[in-house]
């Protein structure tokens, strides 16, 4: 079964009614925060909200400036209006930004403003740009995606004679840094735009709102992908959600619903003015909290698959009987209490603890040890190792025993106890006196790596 990709979080700063240095401050801050992976602008020439006479920067020019001031964030416009620039010119602009950013561009494009948006439509009239009907805008978008992709990938000049665009000896040089081309994100919710996304998009973005409508649009995209013979999973589902600084719980709930609906690319729109630490707030509130939720979900699946299969038994290697789930060590009970009573998964205070509950790490000298080989830490004489390395009769869950290491089956676990780089160790191999005459107690091993 393919792994579900983890959600990625980004921010969107609308470049209207705000200064350049304010936007730059937020982007630089986000560039230093690992939880924020991408950042976006929009593509409007005049404000579409608030004071209609306020300031508004041109999106691609500002994006190039911010690309030069950041080093890690993926970046783009959410989304470029195909009505404003000819596709060949847009391909050249995008190539330049991809070069300046070192290959970090996500190319977002859409059909442009809808005719029923008067504040958006007025910018075309104010700048002398034609504003065609929706059918023309959608048809032009389909041809533009074809032209832009060919300019990015074809090694020789070509002619293009379409219904909406005509080019002669078109050739793109230089090519984008990303090969074969930057990821193409298509934004929109209409059925006509979804058909274009099913053919050309690597990502599809929709504005958030009614989650039921968003889910139905995503299902429609799946259907169009099937009609084109394309795997719907090849298109990453992206959603743009507004942020409320005063009500982070509302934002977190909206993001959680989007993730549950299959949207793994989350863009959080930051309202201006941006308070100090706005990017850090995104990491501390919506992004980090939901990231932890996905880690818990993966941990539950892991524990169910590897520990609780077979009615709560721990399975050893094939052909050996299963034993009971070992109880937590007393020194680890506080971790179980923090993880919750259902699954007992420790939190992730450091990488070593992460390795402990995923079972993907082990002694540096000996390599990883499967999680299913965990055995009880304390074992009396029935489970103690014999000098020949053979398990004594009556041992409950033992695949093999290592001579001289008590109940621990890790090769070289003695050195592991002294190696602080191998993880949290509480290794104590010590003989104990008999509890009563006639019985003896085998060596007790409390190593956290008894796996």
Helices and strands as residue ranges (DSSP letters): E 8-13, H 20-31, E 36-41, H 59-69, E 74-77, E 80-81, H 87-101, E 106-110, H 118-126, H 134-153, E 158-161, E 166-170, E 183-187, H 191-200, E 203-207, H 211-227, G 232-234, E 236-242, H 248-260, E 265-270, H 278-282, I 283-287, H 288-306, H 309-312, E 313-314, E 323-324, G 330-332, H 333-339, H 351-358, G 371-373, H 413-418, G 420-422, E 429-432, E 441-445
